[in-house]
């Protein structure tokens, strides 16, 4: 165990020194590489690998970022609104009615009123939507 503890720092130093040596040589090696270009036959690949990025067309310069304030918006004018006329009373849904009989075009309740439609959604004689639930039908 003691030799392992002594060996690990020695290996770490060797790796760091070797990595630092390769890092120092990288800029010189980068100048010798060709500029990256796309392969004319396959635009998803490079023509030559490895390659170096192309130099910038214009040198970059630093610019101070200026963030201006939004202009003040005046409050919209208050427009007086006329009072709304009273709305008609909305009829409350009736209690569910028992279904007397059904055919392919709709159903009839126990009082004989016809509900047209197929499935659970039907319409009564006034055009209101009615929902059928088992042996009962209720219009809204």
C-alpha positions as CSV (number, residue, x, y, z in Angstrom):
1,X,0.0,0.0,0.0
2,X,2.9,2.4,0.8
3,X,4.5,1.8,-2.6
4,X,1.2,2.6,-4.3
5,X,0.9,5.9,-2.3
6,X,4.4,6.8,-3.4
7,X,3.9,5.7,-7.0
8,X,0.7,7.8,-7.6
9,X,2.3,11.2,-7.1
10,X,5.2,10.2,-9.3
11,X,2.9,9.1,-12.1
12,X,0.8,12.3,-11.8
13,X,3.9,14.4,-12.1
14,X,5.1,12.5,-15.2
15,X,1.7,12.9,-16.9
16,X,1.6,16.6,-16.1
17,X,5.1,17.2,-17.5
18,X,4.4,15.2,-20.6
19,X,1.1,17.0,-21.1
20,X,2.8,20.4,-20.6
21,X,5.5,19.5,-23.1
22,X,2.8,18.6,-25.8
23,X,0.9,21.7,-25.0
24,X,4.0,23.9,-25.6
25,X,4.5,22.3,-29.0
26,X,0.8,22.6,-30.2
27,X,0.8,26.2,-31.6
28,X,3.8,25.4,-33.9
29,X,2.2,22.2,-35.1
30,X,-1.1,24.1,-35.6
31,X,0.6,26.5,-38.1
32,X,1.8,23.6,-40.2
33,X,-1.7,22.2,-40.7
34,X,-3.8,23.2,-43.8
35,X,-6.8,25.4,-43.4
36,X,-10.1,23.4,-42.9
37,X,-12.2,23.0,-46.0
38,X,-15.3,20.9,-46.8
39,X,-15.0,17.9,-48.9
40,X,-16.5,18.8,-52.4
41,X,-18.1,15.3,-52.7
42,X,-19.6,15.2,-49.1
43,X,-20.3,18.5,-47.4
44,X,-20.7,16.7,-44.1
45,X,-17.0,15.9,-44.0
46,X,-13.7,17.8,-44.1
47,X,-11.4,17.5,-47.1
48,X,-8.3,17.1,-44.9
49,X,-8.1,16.1,-41.3
50,X,-6.6,17.4,-39.0
51,X,-6.8,21.0,-40.0
52,X,-6.7,24.4,-38.5
53,X,-9.5,27.0,-38.5
54,X,-9.3,29.8,-41.1
55,X,-8.0,33.1,-39.9
56,X,-10.7,35.8,-39.3
57,X,-11.5,38.0,-42.3
58,X,-11.4,41.2,-40.2
59,X,-9.8,41.6,-36.8
60,X,-12.2,41.6,-33.9
61,X,-12.5,44.7,-31.8
62,X,-14.1,45.2,-28.4
63,X,-17.2,47.3,-28.2
64,X,-18.9,48.6,-25.1
65,X,-22.4,47.2,-24.7
66,X,-25.0,49.9,-24.4
67,X,-28.4,49.0,-23.1
68,X,-30.9,51.8,-23.5
69,X,-34.1,52.2,-21.5
70,X,-37.5,51.7,-23.0
71,X,-39.4,54.9,-23.7
72,X,-42.1,55.8,-21.2
73,X,-45.6,54.8,-22.5
74,X,-48.4,57.2,-21.6
75,X,-51.4,55.6,-19.9
76,X,-54.2,54.8,-22.3
77,X,-57.1,57.2,-22.1
78,X,-60.1,56.1,-20.0
79,X,-63.1,55.6,-22.2
80,X,-66.4,55.6,-20.4
81,X,-68.4,52.5,-21.2
82,X,-72.2,52.4,-21.4
83,X,-73.8,50.0,-19.0
84,X,-74.7,46.7,-20.7
85,X,-78.4,45.9,-21.1
86,X,-79.7,43.2,-18.9
87,X,-79.0,39.8,-20.4
88,X,-81.8,37.3,-20.8
89,X,-82.1,34.7,-18.1
90,X,-80.2,31.5,-19.0
91,X,-82.5,28.6,-18.6
92,X,-81.3,26.0,-16.1
93,X,-81.0,22.5,-17.3
94,X,-84.1,20.4,-16.7
95,X,-84.0,17.3,-14.6
96,X,-83.0,14.1,-16.4
97,X,-86.0,12.5,-18.2
98,X,-86.4,8.8,-18.5
99,X,-86.1,7.4,-22.0
100,X,-89.0,5.6,-23.4
101,X,-87.7,4.1,-26.7
102,X,-84.9,4.7,-29.2
103,X,-84.4,4.0,-32.9
104,X,-81.6,4.7,-35.3
105,X,-82.5,8.4,-35.6
106,X,-82.8,9.2,-31.9
107,X,-84.9,8.6,-28.8
108,X,-88.3,9.5,-27.3
109,X,-88.7,10.2,-23.6
110,X,-91.6,9.0,-21.4
111,X,-93.7,12.1,-22.3
112,X,-93.2,11.5,-26.0
113,X,-90.7,14.3,-26.8
114,X,-88.3,13.5,-29.6
115,X,-84.5,13.8,-29.2
116,X,-82.7,13.5,-32.6
117,X,-79.1,12.2,-32.9
118,X,-77.1,9.0,-32.4
119,X,-75.1,7.9,-29.5
120,X,-74.9,10.0,-26.3
121,X,-75.2,13.4,-27.9
122,X,-78.6,14.4,-29.2
123,X,-80.7,17.5,-29.8
124,X,-84.2,18.3,-28.5
125,X,-86.9,20.0,-30.5
126,X,-85.6,23.5,-29.5
127,X,-82.1,22.7,-30.7
128,X,-80.5,22.4,-27.2
129,X,-77.8,19.8,-26.7
130,X,-78.9,16.8,-24.7
131,X,-76.8,14.1,-23.2
132,X,-78.0,10.5,-22.9
133,X,-76.8,8.6,-19.8
134,X,-78.1,5.1,-19.7
135,X,-81.9,5.2,-19.3
136,X,-82.0,9.0,-18.8
137,X,-81.5,12.0,-21.0
138,X,-80.8,15.6,-19.9
139,X,-80.8,18.8,-22.0
140,X,-78.6,21.8,-21.3
